[in-house]
Amino acid sequence: MREGKEAMLSFSDVAELFRAIRRREEGQTMAEYGVTLAVICVATVAVFAALSGGISKSIGKVTGLLP
């Protein structure tokens, strides 16, 4: 670099920078894990809510049979 001149990126340097940023996948991977975890949590809550009546009836039957 010469004195008094600023370093400037060429178009190909800028294009390579954007390609490198696009290749990075750490953020995408964490987002995918977050979405997967959210879906699993919602499904688990839905299953427990759907089964809660049956579980309560079963516990009631068992406690009714105990002396």
PDB file of N, CA, C, O and CB in Angstrom:
ATOM      1  N   MET A   1       0.844  -1.171   0.000  1.00  0.00           N
ATOM      2  CA  MET A   1       0.000   0.000   0.000  1.00  0.00           C
ATOM      3  C   MET A   1       0.889   1.234   0.000  1.00  0.00           C
ATOM      4  O   MET A   1       1.859   1.309   0.755  1.00  0.00           O
ATOM      5  CB  MET A   1      -0.960  -0.002   1.214  1.00  0.00           C
ATOM      6  N   ARG A   2       0.565   2.176  -0.827  1.00  0.00           N
ATOM      7  CA  ARG A   2       1.333   3.410  -0.903  1.00  0.00           C
ATOM      8  C   ARG A   2       0.861   4.378   0.167  1.00  0.00           C
ATOM      9  O   ARG A   2      -0.293   4.340   0.595  1.00  0.00           O
ATOM     10  CB  ARG A   2       1.213   4.046  -2.298  1.00  0.00           C
ATOM     11  N   GLU A   3       1.760   5.236   0.588  1.00  0.00           N
ATOM     12  CA  GLU A   3       1.405   6.247   1.582  1.00  0.00           C
ATOM     13  C   GLU A   3       0.393   7.208   0.999  1.00  0.00           C
ATOM     14  O   GLU A   3       0.487   7.597  -0.165  1.00  0.00           O
ATOM     15  CB  GLU A   3       2.649   7.008   2.065  1.00  0.00           C
ATOM     16  N   GLY A   4      -0.596   7.597   1.831  1.00  0.00           N
ATOM     17  CA  GLY A   4      -1.583   8.558   1.394  1.00  0.00           C
ATOM     18  C   GLY A   4      -2.749   7.946   0.646  1.00  0.00           C
ATOM     19  O   GLY A   4      -3.719   8.646   0.355  1.00  0.00           O
ATOM     20  N   LYS A   5      -2.689   6.676   0.327  1.00  0.00           N
ATOM     21  CA  LYS A   5      -3.791   6.011  -0.371  1.00  0.00           C
ATOM     22  C   LYS A   5      -4.479   5.058   0.584  1.00  0.00           C
ATOM     23  O   LYS A   5      -3.827   4.389   1.385  1.00  0.00           O
ATOM     24  CB  LYS A   5      -3.287   5.256  -1.629  1.00  0.00           C
ATOM     25  N   GLU A   6      -5.799   4.997   0.497  1.00  0.00           N
ATOM     26  CA  GLU A   6      -6.566   4.063   1.313  1.00  0.00           C
ATOM     27  C   GLU A   6      -6.643   2.722   0.596  1.00  0.00           C
ATOM     28  O   GLU A   6      -6.658   2.661  -0.634  1.00  0.00           O
ATOM     29  CB  GLU A   6      -7.988   4.615   1.607  1.00  0.00           C
ATOM     30  N   ALA A   7      -6.692   1.662   1.369  1.00  0.00           N
ATOM     31  CA  ALA A   7      -6.863   0.340   0.776  1.00  0.00           C
ATOM     32  C   ALA A   7      -8.315   0.186   0.351  1.00  0.00           C
ATOM     33  O   ALA A   7      -9.224   0.403   1.152  1.00  0.00           O
ATOM     34  CB  ALA A   7      -6.448  -0.787   1.773  1.00  0.00           C
ATOM     35  N   MET A   8      -8.535  -0.184  -0.889  1.00  0.00           N
ATOM     36  CA  MET A   8      -9.891  -0.362  -1.390  1.00  0.00           C
ATOM     37  C   MET A   8     -10.050  -1.798  -1.851  1.00  0.00           C
ATOM     38  O   MET A   8      -9.133  -2.398  -2.411  1.00  0.00           O
ATOM     39  CB  MET A   8     -10.205   0.631  -2.542  1.00  0.00           C
ATOM     40  N   LEU A   9     -11.220  -2.327  -1.606  1.00  0.00           N
ATOM     41  CA  LEU A   9     -11.519  -3.677  -2.062  1.00  0.00           C
ATOM     42  C   LEU A   9     -11.973  -3.619  -3.517  1.00  0.00           C
ATOM     43  O   LEU A   9     -12.711  -2.723  -3.927  1.00  0.00           O
ATOM     44  CB  LEU A   9     -12.602  -4.342  -1.168  1.00  0.00           C
ATOM     45  N   SER A  10     -11.515  -4.590  -4.270  1.00  0.00           N
ATOM     46  CA  SER A  10     -11.987  -4.679  -5.644  1.00  0.00           C
ATOM     47  C   SER A  10     -13.344  -5.388  -5.639  1.00  0.00           C
ATOM     48  O   SER A  10     -13.769  -5.925  -4.616  1.00  0.00           O
ATOM     49  CB  SER A  10     -10.954  -5.432  -6.552  1.00  0.00           C
ATOM     50  N   PHE A  11     -14.005  -5.384  -6.771  1.00  0.00           N
ATOM     51  CA  PHE A  11     -15.300  -6.050  -6.876  1.00  0.00           C
ATOM     52  C   PHE A  11     -15.174  -7.537  -6.583  1.00  0.00           C
ATOM     53  O   PHE A  11     -16.040  -8.121  -5.931  1.00  0.00           O
ATOM     54  CB  PHE A  11     -15.899  -5.837  -8.267  1.00  0.00           C
ATOM     55  N   SER A  12     -14.103  -8.147  -7.060  1.00  0.00           N
ATOM     56  CA  SER A  12     -13.920  -9.579  -6.817  1.00  0.00           C
ATOM     57  C   SER A  12     -13.674  -9.851  -5.330  1.00  0.00           C
ATOM     58  O   SER A  12     -14.098 -10.887  -4.817  1.00  0.00           O
ATOM     59  CB  SER A  12     -12.746 -10.122  -7.659  1.00  0.00           C
ATOM     60  N   ASP A  13     -12.989  -8.927  -4.627  1.00  0.00           N
ATOM     61  CA  ASP A  13     -12.795  -9.091  -3.185  1.00  0.00           C
ATOM     62  C   ASP A  13     -14.128  -9.034  -2.446  1.00  0.00           C
ATOM     63  O   ASP A  13     -14.378  -9.836  -1.546  1.00  0.00           O
ATOM     64  CB  ASP A  13     -11.845  -8.010  -2.644  1.00  0.00           C
ATOM     65  N   VAL A  14     -14.972  -8.099  -2.822  1.00  0.00           N
ATOM     66  CA  VAL A  14     -16.287  -7.960  -2.197  1.00  0.00           C
ATOM     67  C   VAL A  14     -17.138  -9.203  -2.495  1.00  0.00           C
ATOM     68  O   VAL A  14     -17.816  -9.721  -1.607  1.00  0.00           O
ATOM     69  CB  VAL A  14     -17.003  -6.671  -2.701  1.00  0.00           C
ATOM     70  N   ALA A  15     -17.102  -9.671  -3.730  1.00  0.00           N
ATOM     71  CA  ALA A  15     -17.867 -10.859  -4.102  1.00  0.00           C
ATOM     72  C   ALA A  15     -17.388 -12.069  -3.300  1.00  0.00           C
ATOM     73  O   ALA A  15     -18.205 -12.866  -2.840  1.00  0.00           O
ATOM     74  CB  ALA A  15     -17.744 -11.133  -5.618  1.00  0.00           C
ATOM     75  N   GLU A  16     -16.085 -12.212  -3.131  1.00  0.00           N
ATOM     76  CA  GLU A  16     -15.538 -13.323  -2.345  1.00  0.00           C
ATOM     77  C   GLU A  16     -15.948 -13.203  -0.876  1.00  0.00           C
ATOM     78  O   GLU A  16     -16.215 -14.213  -0.225  1.00  0.00           O
ATOM     79  CB  GLU A  16     -14.000 -13.364  -2.464  1.00  0.00           C
ATOM     80  N   LEU A  17     -16.000 -11.993  -0.359  1.00  0.00           N
ATOM     81  CA  LEU A  17     -16.439 -11.774   1.015  1.00  0.00           C
ATOM     82  C   LEU A  17     -17.883 -12.229   1.201  1.00  0.00           C
ATOM     83  O   LEU A  17     -18.198 -12.901   2.184  1.00  0.00           O
ATOM     84  CB  LEU A  17     -16.296 -10.296   1.394  1.00  0.00           C
ATOM     85  N   PHE A  18     -18.762 -11.872   0.269  1.00  0.00           N
ATOM     86  CA  PHE A  18     -20.161 -12.298   0.353  1.00  0.00           C
ATOM     87  C   PHE A  18     -20.291 -13.807   0.225  1.00  0.00           C
ATOM     88  O   PHE A  18     -21.119 -14.413   0.905  1.00  0.00           O
ATOM     89  CB  PHE A  18     -20.990 -11.613  -0.728  1.00  0.00           C
ATOM     90  N   ARG A  19     -19.490 -14.421  -0.632  1.00  0.00           N
ATOM     91  CA  ARG A  19     -19.514 -15.884  -0.756  1.00  0.00           C
ATOM     92  C   ARG A  19     -19.088 -16.547   0.551  1.00  0.00           C
ATOM     93  O   ARG A  19     -19.682 -17.543   0.963  1.00  0.00           O
ATOM     94  CB  ARG A  19     -18.596 -16.345  -1.905  1.00  0.00           C
ATOM     95  N   ALA A  20     -18.078 -16.007   1.194  1.00  0.00           N
ATOM     96  CA  ALA A  20     -17.604 -16.570   2.467  1.00  0.00           C
ATOM     97  C   ALA A  20     -18.659 -16.425   3.560  1.00  0.00           C
ATOM     98  O   ALA A  20     -18.854 -17.335   4.366  1.00  0.00           O
ATOM     99  CB  ALA A  20     -16.296 -15.883   2.906  1.00  0.00           C
ATOM    100  N   ILE A  21     -19.333 -15.292   3.587  1.00  0.00           N
ATOM    101  CA  ILE A  21     -20.392 -15.087   4.585  1.00  0.00           C
ATOM    102  C   ILE A  21     -21.537 -16.059   4.336  1.00  0.00           C
ATOM    103  O   ILE A  21     -22.091 -16.620   5.282  1.00  0.00           O
ATOM    104  CB  ILE A  21     -20.911 -13.627   4.549  1.00  0.00           C
ATOM    105  N   ARG A  22     -21.891 -16.261   3.083  1.00  0.00           N
ATOM    106  CA  ARG A  22     -22.992 -17.164   2.744  1.00  0.00           C
ATOM    107  C   ARG A  22     -22.651 -18.614   3.083  1.00  0.00           C
ATOM    108  O   ARG A  22     -23.551 -19.393   3.397  1.00  0.00           O
ATOM    109  CB  ARG A  22     -23.337 -17.043   1.260  1.00  0.00           C
ATOM    110  N   ARG A  23     -21.377 -18.992   3.026  1.00  0.00           N
ATOM    111  CA  ARG A  23     -20.963 -20.362   3.329  1.00  0.00           C
ATOM    112  C   ARG A  23     -21.009 -20.667   4.818  1.00  0.00           C
ATOM    113  O   ARG A  23     -21.099 -21.833   5.201  1.00  0.00           O
ATOM    114  CB  ARG A  23     -19.567 -20.607   2.807  1.00  0.00           C
ATOM    115  N   ARG A  24     -20.949 -19.642   5.668  1.00  0.00           N
ATOM    116  CA  ARG A  24     -20.978 -19.861   7.113  1.00  0.00           C
ATOM    117  C   ARG A  24     -22.332 -20.420   7.502  1.00  0.00           C
ATOM    118  O   ARG A  24     -23.368 -19.895   7.093  1.00  0.00           O
ATOM    119  CB  ARG A  24     -20.684 -18.549   7.888  1.00  0.00           C
ATOM    120  N   GLU A  25     -22.326 -21.493   8.297  1.00  0.00           N
ATOM    121  CA  GLU A  25     -23.577 -22.152   8.643  1.00  0.00           C
ATOM    122  C   GLU A  25     -23.809 -22.239  10.140  1.00  0.00           C
ATOM    123  O   GLU A  25     -24.784 -22.868  10.552  1.00  0.00           O
ATOM    124  CB  GLU A  25     -23.604 -23.525   8.056  1.00  0.00           C
ATOM    125  N   GLU A  26     -22.972 -21.646  10.977  1.00  0.00           N
ATOM    126  CA  GLU A  26     -23.158 -21.784  12.417  1.00  0.00           C
ATOM    127  C   GLU A  26     -24.490 -21.220  12.866  1.00  0.00           C
ATOM    128  O   GLU A  26     -25.197 -21.863  13.643  1.00  0.00           O
ATOM    129  CB  GLU A  26     -22.035 -21.097  13.161  1.00  0.00           C
ATOM    130  N   GLY A  27     -24.849 -20.044  12.400  1.00  0.00           N
ATOM    131  CA  GLY A  27     -26.106 -19.417  12.778  1.00  0.00           C
ATOM    132  C   GLY A  27     -27.311 -20.201  12.285  1.00  0.00           C
ATOM    133  O   GLY A  27     -28.300 -20.336  13.006  1.00  0.00           O
ATOM    134  N   GLN A  28     -27.242 -20.711  11.086  1.00  0.00           N
ATOM    135  CA  GLN A  28     -28.332 -21.505  10.542  1.00  0.00           C
ATOM    136  C   GLN A  28     -28.514 -22.783  11.348  1.00  0.00           C
ATOM    137  O   GLN A  28     -29.647 -23.186  11.610  1.00  0.00           O
ATOM    138  CB  GLN A  28     -28.075 -21.834   9.070  1.00  0.00           C
ATOM    139  N   THR A  29     -27.448 -23.412  11.737  1.00  0.00           N
ATOM    140  CA  THR A  29     -27.538 -24.653  12.485  1.00  0.00           C
ATOM    141  C   THR A  29     -28.193 -24.409  13.839  1.00  0.00           C
ATOM    142  O   THR A  29     -29.048 -25.191  14.256  1.00  0.00           O
ATOM    143  CB  THR A  29     -26.149 -25.275  12.665  1.00  0.00           C
ATOM    144  N   MET A  30     -27.811 -23.342  14.533  1.00  0.00           N
ATOM    145  CA  MET A  30     -28.412 -23.040  15.830  1.00  0.00           C
ATOM    146  C   MET A  30     -29.902 -22.737  15.672  1.00  0.00           C
ATOM    147  O   MET A  30     -30.705 -23.136  16.515  1.00  0.00           O
ATOM    148  CB  MET A  30     -27.691 -21.852  16.497  1.00  0.00           C
ATOM    149  N   ALA A  31     -30.274 -22.044  14.614  1.00  0.00           N
ATOM    150  CA  ALA A  31     -31.686 -21.747  14.376  1.00  0.00           C
ATOM    151  C   ALA A  31     -32.465 -23.033  14.116  1.00  0.00           C
ATOM    152  O   ALA A  31     -33.591 -23.184  14.590  1.00  0.00           O
ATOM    153  CB  ALA A  31     -31.843 -20.779  13.189  1.00  0.00           C
ATOM    154  N   GLU A  32     -31.875 -23.950  13.373  1.00  0.00           N
ATOM    155  CA  GLU A  32     -32.536 -25.226  13.119  1.00  0.00           C
ATOM    156  C   GLU A  32     -32.730 -26.007  14.412  1.00  0.00           C
ATOM    157  O   GLU A  32     -33.785 -26.607  14.618  1.00  0.00           O
ATOM    158  CB  GLU A  32     -31.730 -26.056  12.120  1.00  0.00           C
ATOM    159  N   TYR A  33     -31.726 -26.007  15.283  1.00  0.00           N
ATOM    160  CA  TYR A  33     -31.880 -26.684  16.579  1.00  0.00           C
ATOM    161  C   TYR A  33     -32.983 -26.037  17.405  1.00  0.00           C
ATOM    162  O   TYR A  33     -33.758 -26.733  18.060  1.00  0.00           O
ATOM    163  CB  TYR A  33     -30.557 -26.660  17.363  1.00  0.00           C
ATOM    164  N   GLY A  34     -33.056 -24.733  17.378  1.00  0.00           N
ATOM    165  CA  GLY A  34     -34.091 -24.018  18.126  1.00  0.00           C
ATOM    166  C   GLY A  34     -35.489 -24.357  17.632  1.00  0.00           C
ATOM    167  O   GLY A  34     -36.395 -24.580  18.436  1.00  0.00           O
ATOM    168  N   VAL A  35     -35.671 -24.398  16.322  1.00  0.00           N
ATOM    169  CA  VAL A  35     -36.980 -24.740  15.755  1.00  0.00           C
ATOM    170  C   VAL A  35     -37.342 -26.180  16.096  1.00  0.00           C
ATOM    171  O   VAL A  35     -38.486 -26.462  16.452  1.00  0.00           O
ATOM    172  CB  VAL A  35     -36.983 -24.535  14.221  1.00  0.00           C
ATOM    173  N   THR A  36     -36.390 -27.085  15.992  1.00  0.00           N
ATOM    174  CA  THR A  36     -36.638 -28.488  16.326  1.00  0.00           C
ATOM    175  C   THR A  36     -37.040 -28.632  17.789  1.00  0.00           C
ATOM    176  O   THR A  36     -37.990 -29.349  18.103  1.00  0.00           O
ATOM    177  CB  THR A  36     -35.395 -29.340  16.033  1.00  0.00           C
ATOM    178  N   LEU A  37     -36.332 -27.961  18.676  1.00  0.00           N
ATOM    179  CA  LEU A  37     -36.657 -28.021  20.100  1.00  0.00           C
ATOM    180  C   LEU A  37     -38.047 -27.463  20.369  1.00  0.00           C
ATOM    181  O   LEU A  37     -38.789 -28.027  21.173  1.00  0.00           O
ATOM    182  CB  LEU A  37     -35.618 -27.254  20.917  1.00  0.00           C
ATOM    183  N   ALA A  38     -38.408 -26.376  19.719  1.00  0.00           N
ATOM    184  CA  ALA A  38     -39.737 -25.787  19.905  1.00  0.00           C
ATOM    185  C   ALA A  38     -40.832 -26.739  19.442  1.00  0.00           C
ATOM    186  O   ALA A  38     -41.855 -26.867  20.114  1.00  0.00           O
ATOM    187  CB  ALA A  38     -39.843 -24.461  19.147  1.00  0.00           C
ATOM    188  N   VAL A  39     -40.641 -27.403  18.317  1.00  0.00           N
ATOM    189  CA  VAL A  39     -41.631 -28.353  17.807  1.00  0.00           C
ATOM    190  C   VAL A  39     -41.781 -29.531  18.763  1.00  0.00           C
ATOM    191  O   VAL A  39     -42.898 -29.975  19.027  1.00  0.00           O
ATOM    192  CB  VAL A  39     -41.233 -28.851  16.404  1.00  0.00           C
ATOM    193  N   ILE A  40     -40.667 -30.039  19.282  1.00  0.00           N
ATOM    194  CA  ILE A  40     -40.725 -31.155  20.231  1.00  0.00           C
ATOM    195  C   ILE A  40     -41.457 -30.746  21.499  1.00  0.00           C
ATOM    196  O   ILE A  40     -42.259 -31.521  22.020  1.00  0.00           O
ATOM    197  CB  ILE A  40     -39.312 -31.649  20.574  1.00  0.00           C
ATOM    198  N   CYS A  41     -41.201 -29.542  22.008  1.00  0.00           N
ATOM    199  CA  CYS A  41     -41.873 -29.061  23.222  1.00  0.00           C
ATOM    200  C   CYS A  41     -43.374 -28.920  23.008  1.00  0.00           C
ATOM    201  O   CYS A  41     -44.162 -29.333  23.859  1.00  0.00           O
ATOM    202  CB  CYS A  41     -41.285 -27.719  23.661  1.00  0.00           C
ATOM    203  N   VAL A  42     -43.775 -28.345  21.889  1.00  0.00           N
ATOM    204  CA  VAL A  42     -45.197 -28.174  21.602  1.00  0.00           C
ATOM    205  C   VAL A  42     -45.879 -29.534  21.457  1.00  0.00           C
ATOM    206  O   VAL A  42     -46.985 -29.728  21.962  1.00  0.00           O
ATOM    207  CB  VAL A  42     -45.394 -27.336  20.324  1.00  0.00           C
ATOM    208  N   ALA A  43     -45.231 -30.471  20.774  1.00  0.00           N
ATOM    209  CA  ALA A  43     -45.809 -31.806  20.598  1.00  0.00           C
ATOM    210  C   ALA A  43     -45.938 -32.526  21.944  1.00  0.00           C
ATOM    211  O   ALA A  43     -46.937 -33.205  22.186  1.00  0.00           O
ATOM    212  CB  ALA A  43     -44.946 -32.640  19.629  1.00  0.00           C
ATOM    213  N   THR A  44     -44.943 -32.385  22.814  1.00  0.00           N
ATOM    214  CA  THR A  44     -44.990 -33.032  24.131  1.00  0.00           C
ATOM    215  C   THR A  44     -46.140 -32.474  24.965  1.00  0.00           C
ATOM    216  O   THR A  44     -46.875 -33.237  25.591  1.00  0.00           O
ATOM    217  CB  THR A  44     -43.653 -32.841  24.876  1.00  0.00           C
ATOM    218  N   VAL A  45     -46.299 -31.176  24.980  1.00  0.00           N
ATOM    219  CA  VAL A  45     -47.395 -30.559  25.732  1.00  0.00           C
ATOM    220  C   VAL A  45     -48.740 -31.016  25.170  1.00  0.00           C
ATOM    221  O   VAL A  45     -49.659 -31.307  25.936  1.00  0.00           O
ATOM    222  CB  VAL A  45     -47.289 -29.013  25.689  1.00  0.00           C
ATOM    223  N   ALA A  46     -48.868 -31.081  23.851  1.00  0.00           N
ATOM    224  CA  ALA A  46     -50.115 -31.509  23.231  1.00  0.00           C
ATOM    225  C   ALA A  46     -50.448 -32.961  23.592  1.00  0.00           C
ATOM    226  O   ALA A  46     -51.607 -33.275  23.861  1.00  0.00           O
ATOM    227  CB  ALA A  46     -50.028 -31.350  21.712  1.00  0.00           C
ATOM    228  N   VAL A  47     -49.454 -33.841  23.600  1.00  0.00           N
ATOM    229  CA  VAL A  47     -49.680 -35.250  23.945  1.00  0.00           C
ATOM    230  C   VAL A  47     -50.100 -35.370  25.401  1.00  0.00           C
ATOM    231  O   VAL A  47     -51.037 -36.106  25.710  1.00  0.00           O
ATOM    232  CB  VAL A  47     -48.410 -36.092  23.682  1.00  0.00           C
ATOM    233  N   PHE A  48     -49.431 -34.668  26.297  1.00  0.00           N
ATOM    234  CA  PHE A  48     -49.806 -34.734  27.708  1.00  0.00           C
ATOM    235  C   PHE A  48     -51.210 -34.172  27.931  1.00  0.00           C
ATOM    236  O   PHE A  48     -51.965 -34.705  28.744  1.00  0.00           O
ATOM    237  CB  PHE A  48     -48.788 -33.970  28.566  1.00  0.00           C
ATOM    238  N   ALA A  49     -51.561 -33.120  27.231  1.00  0.00           N
ATOM    239  CA  ALA A  49     -52.901 -32.550  27.369  1.00  0.00           C
ATOM    240  C   ALA A  49     -53.958 -33.524  26.856  1.00  0.00           C
ATOM    241  O   ALA A  49     -55.028 -33.651  27.451  1.00  0.00           O
ATOM    242  CB  ALA A  49     -52.998 -31.214  26.611  1.00  0.00           C
ATOM    243  N   ALA A  50     -53.661 -34.208  25.758  1.00  0.00           N
ATOM    244  CA  ALA A  50     -54.612 -35.169  25.193  1.00  0.00           C
ATOM    245  C   ALA A  50     -54.778 -36.393  26.095  1.00  0.00           C
ATOM    246  O   ALA A  50     -55.871 -36.953  26.179  1.00  0.00           O
ATOM    247  CB  ALA A  50     -54.153 -35.607  23.799  1.00  0.00           C
ATOM    248  N   LEU A  51     -53.720 -36.805  26.760  1.00  0.00           N
ATOM    249  CA  LEU A  51     -53.774 -38.002  27.599  1.00  0.00           C
ATOM    250  C   LEU A  51     -54.167 -37.729  29.044  1.00  0.00           C
ATOM    251  O   LEU A  51     -54.363 -38.673  29.809  1.00  0.00           O
ATOM    252  CB  LEU A  51     -52.451 -38.682  27.577  1.00  0.00           C
ATOM    253  N   SER A  52     -54.287 -36.487  29.431  1.00  0.00           N
ATOM    254  CA  SER A  52     -54.513 -36.172  30.844  1.00  0.00           C
ATOM    255  C   SER A  52     -55.824 -36.755  31.367  1.00  0.00           C
ATOM    256  O   SER A  52     -55.873 -37.233  32.501  1.00  0.00           O
ATOM    257  CB  SER A  52     -54.509 -34.667  31.046  1.00  0.00           C
ATOM    258  N   GLY A  53     -56.879 -36.724  30.567  1.00  0.00           N
ATOM    259  CA  GLY A  53     -58.162 -37.289  31.004  1.00  0.00           C
ATOM    260  C   GLY A  53     -58.075 -38.790  31.222  1.00  0.00           C
ATOM    261  O   GLY A  53     -58.568 -39.301  32.227  1.00  0.00           O
ATOM    262  N   GLY A  54     -57.465 -39.486  30.306  1.00  0.00           N
ATOM    263  CA  GLY A  54     -57.325 -40.943  30.415  1.00  0.00           C
ATOM    264  C   GLY A  54     -56.454 -41.343  31.593  1.00  0.00           C
ATOM    265  O   GLY A  54     -56.735 -42.328  32.276  1.00  0.00           O
ATOM    266  N   ILE A  55     -55.412 -40.587  31.825  1.00  0.00           N
ATOM    267  CA  ILE A  55     -54.516 -40.885  32.948  1.00  0.00           C
ATOM    268  C   ILE A  55     -55.251 -40.675  34.266  1.00  0.00           C
ATOM    269  O   ILE A  55     -55.127 -41.489  35.182  1.00  0.00           O
ATOM    270  CB  ILE A  55     -53.244 -40.000  32.891  1.00  0.00           C
ATOM    271  N   SER A  56     -56.010 -39.594  34.370  1.00  0.00           N
ATOM    272  CA  SER A  56     -56.769 -39.325  35.594  1.00  0.00           C
ATOM    273  C   SER A  56     -57.794 -40.417  35.856  1.00  0.00           C
ATOM    274  O   SER A  56     -57.948 -40.843  37.000  1.00  0.00           O
ATOM    275  CB  SER A  56     -57.465 -37.967  35.504  1.00  0.00           C
ATOM    276  N   LYS A  57     -58.505 -40.886  34.820  1.00  0.00           N
ATOM    277  CA  LYS A  57     -59.491 -41.971  34.974  1.00  0.00           C
ATOM    278  C   LYS A  57     -58.811 -43.250  35.435  1.00  0.00           C
ATOM    279  O   LYS A  57     -59.325 -43.948  36.309  1.00  0.00           O
ATOM    280  CB  LYS A  57     -60.241 -42.222  33.648  1.00  0.00           C
ATOM    281  N   SER A  58     -57.656 -43.561  34.851  1.00  0.00           N
ATOM    282  CA  SER A  58     -56.933 -44.781  35.220  1.00  0.00           C
ATOM    283  C   SER A  58     -56.482 -44.734  36.676  1.00  0.00           C
ATOM    284  O   SER A  58     -56.590 -45.728  37.395  1.00  0.00           O
ATOM    285  CB  SER A  58     -55.720 -44.982  34.303  1.00  0.00           C
ATOM    286  N   ILE A  59     -55.992 -43.612  37.100  1.00  0.00           N
ATOM    287  CA  ILE A  59     -55.550 -43.461  38.500  1.00  0.00           C
ATOM    288  C   ILE A  59     -56.766 -43.580  39.423  1.00  0.00           C
ATOM    289  O   ILE A  59     -56.676 -44.177  40.495  1.00  0.00           O
ATOM    290  CB  ILE A  59     -54.820 -42.082  38.721  1.00  0.00           C
ATOM    291  N   GLY A  60     -57.891 -43.018  39.011  1.00  0.00           N
ATOM    292  CA  GLY A  60     -59.119 -43.129  39.807  1.00  0.00           C
ATOM    293  C   GLY A  60     -59.583 -44.581  39.944  1.00  0.00           C
ATOM    294  O   GLY A  60     -60.013 -44.995  41.021  1.00  0.00           O
ATOM    295  N   LYS A  61     -59.500 -45.346  38.869  1.00  0.00           N
ATOM    296  CA  LYS A  61     -59.894 -46.760  38.922  1.00  0.00           C
ATOM    297  C   LYS A  61     -59.002 -47.546  39.860  1.00  0.00           C
ATOM    298  O   LYS A  61     -59.478 -48.362  40.649  1.00  0.00           O
ATOM    299  CB  LYS A  61     -59.851 -47.381  37.528  1.00  0.00           C
ATOM    300  N   VAL A  62     -57.694 -47.292  39.769  1.00  0.00           N
ATOM    301  CA  VAL A  62     -56.732 -48.028  40.617  1.00  0.00           C
ATOM    302  C   VAL A  62     -56.951 -47.667  42.076  1.00  0.00           C
ATOM    303  O   VAL A  62     -56.946 -48.556  42.927  1.00  0.00           O
ATOM    304  CB  VAL A  62     -55.264 -47.716  40.201  1.00  0.00           C
ATOM    305  N   THR A  63     -57.139 -46.408  42.390  1.00  0.00           N
ATOM    306  CA  THR A  63     -57.347 -46.026  43.783  1.00  0.00           C
ATOM    307  C   THR A  63     -58.704 -46.530  44.288  1.00  0.00           C
ATOM    308  O   THR A  63     -58.860 -46.756  45.488  1.00  0.00           O
ATOM    309  CB  THR A  63     -57.254 -44.497  43.937  1.00  0.00           C
ATOM    310  N   GLY A  64     -59.677 -46.709  43.407  1.00  0.00           N
ATOM    311  CA  GLY A  64     -60.965 -47.275  43.809  1.00  0.00           C
ATOM    312  C   GLY A  64     -60.867 -48.748  44.158  1.00  0.00           C
ATOM    313  O   GLY A  64     -61.659 -49.253  44.954  1.00  0.00           O
ATOM    314  N   LEU A  65     -59.904 -49.441  43.571  1.00  0.00           N
ATOM    315  CA  LEU A  65     -59.719 -50.875  43.837  1.00  0.00           C
ATOM    316  C   LEU A  65     -58.907 -51.116  45.116  1.00  0.00           C
ATOM    317  O   LEU A  65     -58.948 -52.221  45.657  1.00  0.00           O
ATOM    318  CB  LEU A  65     -59.022 -51.547  42.645  1.00  0.00           C
ATOM    319  N   LEU A  66     -58.202 -50.157  45.592  1.00  0.00           N
ATOM    320  CA  LEU A  66     -57.377 -50.327  46.780  1.00  0.00           C
ATOM    321  C   LEU A  66     -58.265 -50.272  48.041  1.00  0.00           C
ATOM    322  O   LEU A  66     -59.194 -49.467  48.111  1.00  0.00           O
ATOM    323  CB  LEU A  66     -56.266 -49.232  46.835  1.00  0.00           C
ATOM    324  N   PRO A  67     -57.972 -51.139  49.042  1.00  0.00           N
ATOM    325  CA  PRO A  67     -58.798 -51.136  50.264  1.00  0.00           C
ATOM    326  C   PRO A  67     -58.595 -49.928  51.134  1.00  0.00           C
ATOM    327  O   PRO A  67     -59.227 -49.810  52.184  1.00  0.00           O
ATOM    328  CB  PRO A  67     -58.518 -52.352  51.069  1.00  0.00           C
TER     329      PRO A  67
END
